[in-house]
Amino acid sequence: MRTASTIRRRRATGERGAAMVELAIVLPVLLLLVFGIIEFGRLYNAQVTLTHAAREGIRDYVIHKEKGQAESVATIAASSNFDTVPMVINIVPDPCVPGEPATMTITYPFSMRIPFIGENIVTITTKGVMRCGG
């Protein structure tokens, strides 16, 4: 006659690999989700940093009206987080007309690396706008 402990033992030994199979199915999806969250956090941080750099650069441009100096100010503001070599800076209008808005646009190719998906290049474009001083 079978006792309750014998039945429990048989059931437990028959399901020994079930947890490992479930982990093998769920773990890649979980890792994809975690690394995706991390990469999108990096992308958002890059967007915020480049927006700050565009604002700093256009602020310098409308005060001093020197395009080269404004570009270097924006590059320095972004250099703490990025390799600034692929960064493209565009300032309009040139020269700065008093009372009119001036715009600095920064474009940057951002590399997202997510496991199982690979590397994707996302182009970040930010703007800083201020009115030119007199």
N, C-alpha and C positions, 0 to 999 in steps of 0.2 A: 504494500500500500504506500502511496506517495504522501509525504508530509508537506506542509506549507513551505518549509525551508528548502526542500528539494525543488519545488516548483519555482520559487524565487531565484534559486541558484541557476537553474536552466535558463530562465528568462534573461537574467543578467549576463550570462555568458553568450547568449545568442545575439545580444545587442552591443557587444563590446566594440565593434568598429563603426557603429552608427554615428557617434560623436565626431570621429575623425572624418568621416565622409561629409557630415554637415559643415564642419570647419573648412574642409577643402572647397566646398561650394560657396560659402559665405565670405571667406577671407579675401579673395580677390576683389569682390565688390566693395567690401569694407575698406580695403587699402586704396582702391580707386577713389572712393568718396573722401577719405582723409587727405590724400595727396591733392585731390582737386580743390578742396577747401584751402589747403596751404598755398597752392599756386594762385588761386583767385585772390587770396589775401595779399600775396606779393604783387599781383597786378594792380590791385586797388591802392596799395602803398606807392607804387610807381606813378600812378595817375595823380595822386595827391602831391607827391614830391615835384612832379613836372609842372603841375598847376601853380604851385608855390614859386617855382623857378621862373615861370612866365610872368607872374605878378611882380616879382622882384626886378626882373629885367625891364619890363615896361615902365615901372616906376622910375628906374634910373634913366631910361630914355626920355621920358617926358620932362624930367627935371634938367638933365645935362645936354640933351639933344645930340648925343654922340652914339651912333649905331654900334660901333665896335666895342665901346665900353659897356653898353647895355647887354650885348651878346656875351661878353665875358662875365658879367654879373650873373646872368642866367645860368651860364655854364658852371660857375663856382657854386651856385645854389643847388644845382642838380648833382654835382660831382661827389657828394657825400654818399650817394646810393647807387650811382651808375657809372658805367664807362661812357663818357660823354662824346666819344669819337663818332658814333653813328647818329648823334642827335642833330637834327636840322632845325635851325632857327630862322624865322622870317619876320621882319618888322615892316609894317606899312602904316602911314605914309612915310616917305623919306624925301625931304626933311619934314620934321614935325611942325604942323601948322597950329599956331596958338588958338585954343578954343575948340579944335577938332579932335575926335577920338583917334588914338593910336592903338594898334593891335600888334601883339607879339604872339606868334604861333610857333609852338614847339612840337615837332614830330619825332617819335622815337620807336624803333622796332624792338619790342619786348619779347623775350624768349620764354615760353611756358613749357616746362618739362613735367609731364604727368606719366607715371609708369603705366604700361600696357597700351598707351595711346601714342606716346612719342613726344617729339618736340614740335611745337607750333609757334610761329611768329605772329604776334598780335601788334598792330601799329597803334600806338597811343598818340592822340593829337590833343593838345591843350591850348588854351588861349588866355591871354591877359590883356585887358582893355582898360585904358585910362585916357583922360582928356589932357591934351598938351598944354603945358603952362605957357604964360606970356613972357 
